[in-house]
Structures are given as structure tokens and as C-alpha cells.
Amino acid sequence: MAEEHKDQEFVEYIVRGIVNHPEDVKVERTVDEMGVLLTLHVNPEDMGYVIGRQGQTARSIRTLLKIVGAKSNARVNLKIYEPEGSRRAHSEEGRSRSTETSAEPDTSVLDDLKI
């Protein structure tokens, strides 16, 4: 691959190393006035591996990618493609869970406590 596509190669290499379906990893590269945008496509089953706990893995990949881009004086951003509706299901789930927990706490364990 050409020198200017090292950023794309880098993302593909890193992500293929952490997913269960490396054959499904695809990175699209577009360049505009804002810089380079890499759009990462992975198997939906691998989304958790790429994002990581609280987004740590994705954040780390983005940090390393900025360093790779800086070496060639390019502003590089990474977008992780999420199929339509995938994020909505998670956020609705989270909302219903948070409303359950914000209700009165379960103190039944303390009822039989002898102090």
C-alpha cells in the first residue's frame, strides 16, 4: 500500500488482531478539507471487542491513529460504523435499567438483620 495509506493499514492490522471475525474487517478511507476519515466496519458480534469497556479500546485505537497520522502531517479520525438501530436498542435498554434502579432500593435483605 502507498505511504499515505499507512493509517488505514494500521487500523486494519490492529482490529483484525482483536476480533473473532477478522475477515469481516473493512476500513474505508476518505479525504476532505477536514482531513482523513477512516470508517471501520466489523462483524456486529465483534463490536464489543472494538469498542471495549466504556469505549477504552476505541479511544486507544484513535489515540494511536492520531500519532500515525501526525507522522505524515495528516489529521486522521476514526468512525466505527454501527448498523441502523444497533445503538438505539442499547440506549433504550440502559434507560429502562436506570429507571428501575432509580426507584426505591430493595432493602429486604436488611429486614432480618439483628443489630
matplotlib code that plots the C-alpha trace (Angstrom):
import matplotlib.pyplot as plt

x = [0.0, 1.1, 2.8, -0.2, -2.5, -0.4, -3.2, -5.7, -3.3, -2.6, -6.3, -7.0, -4.0, -4.9, -8.6, -8.1, -5.9, -8.7, -11.8, -13.2, -14.1, -11.0, -12.2, -15.2, -12.9, -13.1, -11.8, -13.0, -10.7, -12.0, -10.1, -11.7, -10.9, -11.2, -8.5, -8.7, -11.8, -11.4, -14.7, -14.4, -16.8, -16.7, -18.9, -21.7, -20.7, -17.2, -18.5, -17.9, -14.2, -13.6, -15.3, -14.2, -15.3, -16.6, -15.1, -11.5, -10.4, -11.8, -10.3, -6.9, -7.1, -8.0, -5.1, -2.6, -4.1, -3.6, 0.1, 0.3, -1.4, 0.9, 3.9, 2.6, 1.2, -2.4, -5.4, -6.9, -10.3, -11.9, -15.6, -16.9, -19.8, -22.9, -25.8, -29.0, -30.8, -28.0, -27.2, -30.8, -31.5, -28.6, -29.6, -33.2, -32.1, -29.9, -32.7, -35.1, -32.5, -31.6, -35.2, -35.6, -32.5, -33.6, -36.8, -36.8, -33.9, -34.6, -34.0, -35.5, -32.0, -31.9, -35.3, -33.9, -30.8, -30.3, -28.3]
y = [0.0, 3.6, 5.6, 7.8, 4.8, 3.6, 4.9, 2.5, -0.4, 0.3, 0.2, -3.0, -4.7, -3.7, -4.5, -7.9, -8.8, -8.3, -9.6, -13.1, -12.4, -10.7, -11.5, -9.1, -6.1, -3.4, 0.2, 2.8, 5.9, 9.3, 12.6, 16.0, 19.5, 18.3, 15.6, 11.8, 9.9, 6.1, 4.3, 0.9, -1.9, -5.1, -8.1, -7.0, -9.8, -8.1, -4.6, -5.0, -6.0, -3.0, -0.5, -2.1, -1.3, 2.3, 2.9, 2.3, 0.2, 2.5, 5.5, 3.8, 3.0, 6.6, 7.9, 5.7, 6.6, 10.3, 9.5, 7.6, 10.5, 13.1, 11.3, 12.2, 15.6, 14.4, 14.8, 11.3, 10.4, 7.0, 6.4, 3.0, 2.1, 0.9, -0.6, 1.4, 0.7, -1.1, 1.9, 2.7, -0.7, -0.3, 3.2, 2.2, -0.8, 1.4, 3.9, 1.2, -0.3, 3.1, 3.9, 0.6, 1.3, 4.9, 3.6, 2.7, 0.4, -3.2, -3.3, -6.8, -8.2, -5.8, -6.8, -9.9, -8.2, -8.4, -5.5]
z = [0.0, -0.6, 2.1, 2.6, 3.5, 6.4, 8.7, 7.0, 7.1, 10.8, 11.8, 9.8, 11.4, 15.0, 14.7, 12.9, 15.9, 18.4, 16.7, 16.2, 12.5, 11.0, 7.5, 8.1, 9.0, 6.3, 6.5, 4.1, 3.7, 2.6, 2.5, 2.6, 3.9, 7.5, 7.0, 6.7, 7.8, 8.3, 8.6, 10.3, 9.5, 11.7, 12.2, 14.7, 17.0, 17.3, 18.1, 21.8, 21.3, 19.1, 21.5, 24.8, 28.3, 28.4, 25.0, 26.2, 23.2, 20.6, 22.4, 22.5, 18.8, 18.0, 20.1, 18.3, 15.0, 15.7, 16.2, 13.0, 11.2, 12.8, 11.3, 7.9, 8.9, 8.5, 10.7, 11.0, 12.5, 13.1, 12.8, 13.9, 11.7, 13.6, 11.6, 11.9, 15.1, 16.9, 19.2, 19.8, 21.3, 23.8, 24.9, 25.4, 27.4, 29.5, 30.1, 31.3, 33.6, 35.0, 35.8, 37.6, 39.8, 40.5, 42.1, 45.8, 46.7, 47.7, 51.5, 52.0, 52.9, 55.9, 57.3, 59.1, 60.3, 64.1, 65.4]

ax = plt.figure().add_subplot(projection="3d")
ax.plot(x, y, z, "-o")
ax.set_aspect("equal")
plt.show()
